[in-house]
Amino acid sequence: MKTLKHVTLLLMCVSLITFSSCSKDDDGGDGGGDQGAASGTITAQINGDSFTSLEMTSFASSTTGGGQTTLILQGNTQSQAINMIINGYDGVGTYELSDSNVFISASYMEPNVSNPTNSQTWSAPYQDSGIVGEIKISEETDTHVKGTFHFTGKNSNDNSTKSITEGAFNLKKQ
């Protein structure tokens, strides 16, 4: 009987530890929900495959010159990169990726370090593309930029396209 009590007590302790140690916020992010990215990263689906940039290679940079602001958003992994540029940036809002305004662009890259000429890039917008995506800036502070994006990029080498969907960023400003 004493052994049964010890086993029951042990099971209760293990269960208590298991249930109390799991939490919904254990992903380490402060924005890593359905429409968010963890702090310092860009996330997206590339033709259905997950992409999450490395925090150490991801950033936002804002520069003003000649009365116009340019915002650059960038995130890399070891084998992929996403880059977005908004010329004429005017704060929180939605910026369309369209061939009628080539000053707002996005690209997805697969660099080939051993042979850079074989690197592949899918860019938006492209000739006769119409509207192929958007970048939404939902929050901007002195230190961070947050938002969502999606686009279809075209590779000028072989005319293939890639769909970049469910994109989100939560980047530190440099």
Summary of the structure (lengths in Angstrom):
residues: 174
radius of gyration: 21.5
end to end distance: 65.4
largest distance: 83.9
contacts: 497
relative contact order: 0.18
helix: 15%
strand: 49%
